[in-house]
Each structure stands twice: as C-alpha cells, then as structure tokens.
Amino acid sequence: MHKPTLDGLPAPQRYGAIFTIVIGITMAVLDGAIANVALPTIARDLNASPASSIWIVNAYQIAIVISLLSLSFLGDMFGYRRVYQVGLVLFTFTSLACALSDSLLTLTLARVAQGFGGAALMSVNTALIRLIYPYRQLGRGMGINSFVVAVSSAAGPTIAAAILSVASWQWLFFINIPLGIIALLLALRYLPANAPRNEKPKFDLPSAVMNALTFGLLISALSGFAQGQSYKLILAEVVVLLITGTLFVRRQLRLTSPLLPVDLLRIPLFSLSIGTSICSFCAQMLAMVSLPFFLQSVLGRSEVETGLLLTPWPLATMVMAPLAGYLIERVHAGLLGGLGMVMMAVGLFALALLPSSPSDLDIIWRMALCGAGFGLFQSPNNHTIIASAPRHRSGGASGMLGTARLLGQSSGAAFVALLFNLFDNSGTHMSLLLAGILAVAAAVVSSLRLSQPRNA
C-alpha cells in the first residue's frame, strides 16, 4: 500500500495505478454503451419482447445513478482504494452472472448488481487520480480519464458490433472477467490509500434512500417518456420525484457532511463546471443517438459505413483529451472549455446543415471537429471539478462528476426520442440543432468561469 502525498505517487507506481483506473473505468463505461447494439440479438435469444428487453440497458443505468453518490461518500469514509477494489470484485463476478443468464429476469437482476459494481468504479476514479498524480500534473491524469470515458462511450457500439460479428452476445460480458482479474491484481499492488483523517464523516441512511429515489425516478421518468409509456405513470413519477427531491435537498443543507454535496455547489467554479458538464454530455448524446438513424435512414449508408463514419468523433477526442490535459497546466479551464464547446457547436450545426448528398469527407471533417471540441472541453472541465473541491471531499466531487455525466446522457437520449416523435423524418435534424444550442450554452457557462481564480 502506498501513502500518497501532495506530490502524488512516484513514477513507476503512478503508471501501475493509472493503468488500473483505465481498465476499470473502460469496463464500467463500455458496459453501459455496448448492450444497446446487442439488444435485438439478446431479446431474440431469451424470447423477450423488444420493449421489455430495454430493461437490460435501463437496469444498469438506474443502478449506477441511484448508488453513485452514496458510494463516493463511502469512499470519503473508508478510502477510495477500498471502494474501487470492492467494485472490481463485484463487477467481475456479476459480468460472469450476466454471461450465464438464461432468461430476461436473471439477466436484468445481474445487470442491476453489475451496475452497483460499475458505480463503485465510477464514483471514486477521479478522486483516486487526485491521489495518484502530483498537483502540478493533475491535468494529465484527468486528460487520460476524460479520454477513456469519452472514447469508451463513443466507441461502445463499434466494439459491440465487432464482438458480435465473431462471437455470441455472452462474450460482451465474458470479456470483462480476465480484464477484471488483471485490474484487481494491479489495484491491490498499486492503488494508494487515502490520507489519514481525524474524524470520519457519518453515513446518513435516510439521505441514501432519498438519493436513490430522486435520481432513480428522474432516470425512470426520462426513459419512460422517451419510450412512450403511459403519461399518467410518468406524471406520478414526476410528482413523487419533486416531493422526494425537495425533502432530500433540504436534508442535505442541514447536514455537516451531506451525501449530495450541496455545499460544494456554493463554490462558483465547481457549480459552473457541473452545469457545463451536464450540457456537454446531453449535446454529445443527442448527436450520438440520432446520427446513426440519419446516416442509415436518410443517407442510405450501411451499418458498417455508419460505424466508420462515426469513428472520427472518438478518434479526435482521443487526440485532443490528453493534449487538453497538458494545456490545463498553463491555460485557464474556462477558456479551454469555452473554445472546445464553440468548436463542438460549429461541428454540430455543420452536421445539421449537411448537403442532401454529402460525400464521406463532408461528414468526416464535421465529426472530427465535434470530437476535437469535446476532447478540448472535457479534460479541463473534469480537472476543475476535482481541483476546486477541498482535498478531503474528493469523493463527493468525483460522485458529482459521474452523476452530471449520466444525467446529461439520459436527458440527451430522452430528447432524441421526443424530437423523433414530434418531427418524424426531421427528428435527426432537430436533434443536431438542439445539440448545437446546448453546446453554445455550455460554451457561455464555461466562459463565465474566467472571472474565477484558476484554483478555488
């Protein structure tokens, strides 16, 4: 076990520790993205209807959202290293359970448990990076993390299609088992322990229950709305959500160590960065969900061509995210984030205004511009969220970062469904325009951070 200092871990151990984080977070994010592609195959294999098979995706996502903040709080209490290791064990075993499932019910239950394992990994990964890297190089660690999250999210469908072309859907889950074992062995050897604390924060069970209800109902209402469920059911969910959410926030304001870190939201730099994160992931999801429909249904491209035409986005993010991680050490995050979101907005509006018969190059440069802008924004933004929180509250900040991403992505997916229902054939066009507007809003909010000192 290695004790971190303000200067992080020494170089060889640092590389082992960051590699552990990369494997864990890749598995957790990918498993949220790959199941979408396999849904028709899994539904057919398990004799489930397409509507009920959506629970394979929803169960994982809801489990993560309802437990993310509670697990990040437990990280502040018992150590980020311990929570991460437990997450790896749970994620690996439940991946095996998913692969061996023989009915929709067993697979859905296994996905719920797998979601809790994924949440443990996501809840403390950025808090661990703060312990792993020296403060002056924290931007590089956040750059690597942003790169992995963005690429895993965007490349998930392509990776899933590649696995399904040579193997059964069970291998989407089997592949996690050797990766999980490797990550656990690395975690036991390299991950640092938290700095000692004089007193542990107390875990508040009513807050955890209200947190689960608030975020669970929010995601359930959004996905139900997107899938055209009964409006009475959605309205009931929204009413319960508003009541529970109000009681939850009021309780957090009274606690000295709140589960939902409302006290951190009083730091302008932190709250502005969370706001831009939600907007950016909502914009990304609007584009990523609607573009495959546009490329196949409107432009008549094949599934393989669609996958290849979407690839410049994650590739450009791969190049830009680590570069942005280096730049944050020299340039204000508000400026980098604002420029990144302007680039992404230009790319999204350019996609919305594509000619009726575009060439591959017409599509590729627009995709690359979106990806480069997203990469330039994401690393500095995540760095600012973590660095602007007090060091002993890194777990809470890490949990908020993950929650903002998931809320943005869930909202984006729901907006696509709404726009497709309202505008039929023009749904993709409207989705891209809304994504561009959200990217402009994120650029404006990001630029407001220029009035704040670089390190709150």
N, C-alpha and C positions, 0 to 999 in steps of 0.2 A: 504493500500500500504506500502511495506516495503523497506526502503532505504538500499541498500547493502553497505558494506564496503569492504576493502581488506580482511577482515576475513569472508566474506560471510554472510549468514543468520543464526540466532540462530537455534539450532537443531530442535525443533518441526515444525517451519515454513519451514525449509530446506526440511524435509521429504514430506510435502504437495506440495512444489514447484517441487521437482524432480518427484513425482508421476504424476503431471500434464504433465511434459515433456514426461514421459514414455508413458502415454496414447496417447498423440498427435502424437508422432513420430511412435508409433506402428501402428496406423491407417494409417498414410501417407505412410509408407514403405510397409505395408501389401497390401494396395490397388494397389500398383504397381506390386505386385507379384501374387495376387490371381486371377486376371482376366484371366491370361493365361490358367489356368485349366478349367475355365468356358466357354472359347470362343466357343467350338463346340456347347454347350447347348444354349448359348445366340444367336449364329448365326441361329440355327435351330428355336428357339422361335420367332426371329424377321424377319425370312425369308431373311436372309442376306447370301451372299456367304462367304466361309472361308477366301478368300483373303481380301474382304472389311471389315470383322469383326476384322481384325488385328488392324484397327484404334481405336478400343476400348482400346487397350493397348498403341498404339503409341500416341494417343491424350493426354493421362495422362502424359506420359513420356516427350513429347515435351513441354507441358505447364510448367512442373516443370523446365526443363533445361533452357528455354528461360527467365524465371522470377526469378530464384533463386538469382542471384547476385543483381538484381535491388531491390528485397525485403530485402536482407541483408543490402543494402545501406540505405534503408528507416528505417531499424532497428537502424542503427547508427544515423540517423537524428531524428527520433521521439520516439525511445525507443523500445527495443526488446519485452518488455511485450505487448505493444500495437499491434505490428505486429503479435505476436503469438495469441493474443485474436481474432483479425480480421480473422486470418487464421482458427481458430477453428470454428467460426460462419459460414464462407464461406464453409468450408469442410463439416460441419454437414448438412447445407441446400442443398448443391449440392449432397450429398450422398442420400438424400431423392429424389431429381430430378432424379438421376441415377436409383433408385429402381422403380420409377413410369414411366420410359421411355417406350414408346410403339413402337419405331422404331429405326433403327440403327443411323439415323441422330440425333434424340433427345438425345440418349444415348451418342453419340460421343461428342456433344456440352456440355452435362452435365459433361462428363469426362474432357473436357478442363477446365471448371470452377472449377471442383474438384481438378485438377492439380495445379491451382493457389493457392487454399486453402492449399494443401499439401506442395507447395513450401514455403508459408509463415511460416509453422511449421518447415520445414527442414532448412530454411535459417537462423534462429536465435536460434535454440535449443541449440547449443553448446555455443553460446555467453551468453545465459541465465545461463547455467551451471557454467560459469566463475563468474557470479554474485552470484549464489546460494551457491557455496562451498568456504570455506577458501582456500587460495592459497596452503597451505601445503596438503590439501585433494582433490585438483582439480583432481588428477589422479583417485580417487574413483568415482567421478561424471562422468568423461569421460569413465571409465570402465563400468558403468551402461549404458551409452548411446551407447557405442560400442556393448555391449551385446544385447541391444534391437534392434539395426539396423541389426546386423548380424543374430540374431535369426529370426526376422521378415522376412528378405529377404529369408533365407534358409527354414523356416517352412511355408512360404506362400502357396505353393502347397498342403502341407499336411492339413493345416487348411481349405483351399478351398474345398478339397475333402471331408473332414469331414462335412462341412456345406451342400454341395451339396448332400450328402448321405441321409440327413434328411429333406432338405428344397429346395425351388426353388432358382435360381440364384439371384433373387431380394434380398434375405436375406444376400448376400455378402455385400450389401450396407446398408440395413436396420439396420444391427448390429452396424453401425457407429453412429447412431442417439443418442441412450442412452449414449454411450461412449463419444460422443462429448459434450453432455449437462453436464455430470459429469466433464469432463476436463475443460469446460468453467467456471463452478462454482468454481472449485479449482483454476483456473488461476486468477479469479477476487479476490480471497481471499489471495493467497499465492505468486504469482509471483512478484519479485522485480522490481522496476523502475531503469532505468539507472542512473549512477552518473551524476549530472548536468554538462553541458559543457558551456564554454564561448561563443563559436560560432558553429552554425550548419553547416555541410557540405552542399553544394548546389547540388541538383539533376540535372543531365545533361541528358535531354530527348534524344538528338541525340545518346548519349552513350547507353542508354537503348534500342533504336531501333536497333542499330548496334549489341549490345549484343544478342538480341533476334534472329536476322537474322543469326549471326555467329553460335551460338550453335544450333538453330533450323535446319539450313541447314546441320550442321555436323551430328546430330542425324538422320535427314531425309535421308541423303546420305548413312549413315551406314545401316539403316534398309532397305532402298530400295535395296542396294547391297545384303543384306542378303536374301531378298525375291525374288531376281532375276528380279527386274524391268529393264526397258529399260536403256541400258548403256549410251545412248545419254542424257536422263534425269538426270542420276546420274552425268555424266560429266559436264553438265550445272550447276548443284547444287554445284559441287566442285569448278568450276571456280568462281561463284558468292561468294561462301564461302571464297575463298582465297583473293579476292579483298576486300570484306567487312571486313574480319578478319584483314587484313593488316591495313586498314584505322582505324579500331576500336582500335587496339593496339597502333598505332601512336598517336591517340587522347588521349588515357589513359596516355601515357607518358608525355603529356603536362599539364594534369590536376593536381591540388594540392590535390584533393580528388577523385581519379579515381574510377569508378564503378567496373572495373576489377582491383583488387589490385596488379598491376604490381610492385608497389613499395615494397610490401611485398615479392614478389618473389626475390628481391635483398638480402633478409635475407637468407643466405645459409641453415640454419636449416629448415626454412619454405619451401623453394623450393624443397629441398631433400625429405621432408616429404610428400609434394603433389605428387611428382613423384612416391614414393613408394606406395602411396595410389592408384593411377591410376593402377599401375602394379598389385597390390594385388587383387583389385576388378575385373580386367579383368581376372586374373587367376581363381578366385572363380567362375565367371560367365561361363567361358569356361567349367569348371568341372560340375557345377550345371545344365547346359542346355544339355550337352552331355551324362552325366551318366544315366538319365532315359532311353534314347534310347538304351544304351549299355545293361543295366540290363534287359530290356524287349525284344529287338530285337535279341540281341546276346546270352544272357544267358537264355532267355525264362521265366523270372520271371513275376509274375502277377503285376497289378497296386498297390495292397495293399502291396505285398512283396517289391516292388520298394520303396514305401513311407517309409516303416520300415527300409530298408537298407540304405536310405539316412539320416535317423534321427540321427545316431551317430555324424554326422558333426555338426549340430546346437547344439546338446547336449554338445559336447566337447567345443564348443565356449562359451556356457552358463557358463560352469565351469571355463574356463580359462580367459575370458574377465575381470570379477571383480577381480580375483587374480592378473592379469597384472596391473590393476588399482592401487592396493596396492603396487606392486613392483616398479612402476614408481617413487614412493617417495624415493626409495633407489638406483635404478639401472638406468643407462643411457638408454634412449629410443632407441638409435642406436643399443645397444647390444641386448635389448629385442626384437626389431623389426627384427634384423638380425637372431637371434635364431628362432623366430617364423616363418619367411619365409623359413628358412632352413628345419624346421620340416614339413611345408606345402609342400615344393618341394619334400621331401623324400616320403611323403604320396601320392602325385600326380604321381610321377614316379612309385611308387609301384602299384598304381591302373592301370597305363598303362601297367605294366608287370604282371598283374594277370594271373594265370594259366588258361587253357582253360575251366576247370570245377571247379571253385572255390567254397569252402564252404562258408556259411554265415559268419563264423568267419574271413575268409580270407579278405572278403570285409569290415567287421565292423571295424577291427583294423586300416585299411588304411583310412577309412572315419574319424574315431576318431582322427587320427594323423593330418589329414588335418585341421579339425575343431579346434583342440587344438593349432596348429601353427598359424592359422588365428586369434584366440582369443588373443594369446600372443602378436601378432604384432599390432592388430588394436587399442586397448585402448591406449598404449603408443604413437602410431603414431598420433592419434587424439589429445591427450593431448599436444603433441609437437607443432602441427599446431596452436592450440589456444594460448598456453602459449608463443610461440615465436613472436606473433604479439603484437604491443602496445595495451594496455587495451582499448583505445577508438576506436580501429579498430577491435574489436572482431567480429562485424557483418560481415565485409569483409572476415575475416578469416573463419568464420562459413559458409559463402556462398561458398567460395573456397573449403572447405572440402566436402560439399554436391555435388558441381559440379564435383570434382575429382571422387567421388564415382559413379555418374551417367555416366560420360564419360567412366570410366573403365568397368562398367556393359554393356553399349551399345556396346562398342568395343568388349567385350568378346562374346556377343550374335552374332554379325556380323561375328566374326572369326569362330564360330562354323558352321554357315550356309555356309561360304566359304569352310571350310575344308570338310564338308559333300558333297558339290558339286564336289570338286576336287578329293576326295578319296573314295567316296561311302561307302562301308562297313567298311573301315578303318578310317572313319571320327572321330569316338569317340576316337580311339587310338591316332590319330594325335592331337586331341583337348587336350587330357590329357598331351601329351608330350609338347605341346606349353604352356599349363598352368604351367607345371613344370619349363620350361625355364624362363617364366615370373616371377615365384616365386623366382628363383635363382637370376634374375636381381634385383628384389625388395630387396632381402637379401643383395646384394652387395651395392646398393644405400643406404639402411638403415645403413649399417656398415660405410659408408663414414661420417655419422653424428657423429661418435665417436670423430672426430677431432674438433667438435664444442662444445662450453660450453653447459652445460645442460639447462641453461636458457639464451636465447639470449637477 
